[in-house]
Amino acid sequence: MLVIMAKAPRQGAVKTRLAPSLSPAAVTDFYCCLLDDTLALAQSLGDVEVAIMCPDTDVNELARLAGSGASVVAQKGEGLAAGLTSVFAHFAEGHQRRTIAFNSDSPHLPRSVLEDAFETLAAYDVVVGPTHDGGSKSGSLRLPS
């Protein structure tokens, strides 16, 4: 299961750090492009189920945008930590299933990174990848099953 952490593309709610440089409409349009391309990346993996985890208020809008290409599930609670907790509680708990969560603005992520993560999850319980965009700066963490 490949789960995209997303928000509905609403002005003032997405990519807010870009607001000083771009109009609210341009920021929202940019986020829509990132989300569309991230969905395309996820769907390119072929035999992997794709889902979107989002705030409850965003489910209908994201379901419309994703079409039949991904299921959309409301997270419990607010914020990224609640969203990530919801991903693994909803999709992985008790299912012996490989689940990957990543953000909606990552169309630049090489497909091979996702493929390698799924492969690594066959042998390890957790795989954490580094990011260079302001998130975790640590290396990959792999815990044996």
N, C-alpha and C positions, 0 to 999 in steps of 0.2 A: 504494500500500500504506500503510495506516494502522496503526502498531504501537503498542500500549499496553504500557508498561513496568509490570510488576506483580509482586506477591508473593502467595503464597497467604495467605488471611486467617487467620493463626495468632496466638493470644494471645502477646503479648510480642515479636512480629516486625513488626508494622505500626503506624503512627501512634504510635510510642512516646512522643512528646512530650506526648500527651494522657493518658498513664497516671496522672500525679499527680491529674488532675481527674476521671477516669472509671474505672469498674471495667474490668478486662481484657476481660470479655465485652462491655461496651458499646463499647469501643474497636474490638474485632474486628467487631462488628455494624455500627458506623459505617463502617468500611473496606469491608465487603461492600456496603453501600449505595452508597458512592462508586464502587466498581468496577462494580457493576451499571449505575449511571447513566452512567458513562463509556463502557461497552460500548454502551449504548443510543444515546448521542451519536454514537459512531463508526459504528454501523450505520445511523444516520439519513442518512448521506451517500449511501446508495443504491448506486451503481456502484463503490464503493471496497472493495477487499479489506481485511479486518480481521484482525490477528494480535495475539497476546500474546507478549511476550518476557519470560522469567522465569528465576530460578535453576532448575537441573536438578531439585532436590528438590521443586519446586512444580508441575511440568508436569502430572502426573495430576490433582491437585486443581483447578487452574485450567482444565484441559480439561473436567472435569466441570461446573464452574461456568459456563463459557462456552457449553457445548453445541455446537451446530453453527454458532453465530454467529461463531466466530473460530478460526483455527488457533492452536495454542500451541507455541512453540519455546523450547528451553532455550538460555540464553545460555552463552557460554564465559567462564569466570572469574567472579569475585565482585564485586559492587558496581555502582553506576550507570555508571561509566565503561566497565567491561567489558560491561555490558548494551547501552549505546549503540553501542559498537564492534561488538558481535555483530549488532545490528539492521542496520547498514549493510553489514557483511560478508555476512550471510545473505540479505538481501532486495534490496539495491541493486547489489552488485558485478557489473559486466558485463551488467546487464539493461536499461539505458536506461530505468529505471523510477523514477517519483517515489515517494519513501518519506518518510513523516513518522513521527517517534517522539514520543510524549508520555506523561505519567504517568497512572497509574490513578486518581488522585484529582482529576480535572479535569472533572467533569460541568458545572461552571459556565462552562466555556469556550464562548463563542458559536460556534455552528456556522459562522458566516461567517468566523471566524478560520481554521478548518481549510480551508474552501473557498478562501479567499484564498491560503493557503499552497500548496495544490495548483496553483492557477492561476499563482502566482509561480514555482513550480518548473518550469514549462514553459519559462521564459526564463532561469532562474538555476540554478546547481549547488547552492547552499546557501541556505537561509532559516532564520534564527535569530530566534525571537520573544522578547520580554521577558516576565518574570514578576514578579509583585508579592507572591509568597508566600515570599520568602527565597532564591530562585534568582537567576539572572542579572538584573542591573538594566540591562543595556545595551539599546539599541534594536535593531531588526531589522538583520541583516547580509545583504546580497544580493550574491552574486558572479556575474558574467556567465558564461554557458556557454562 
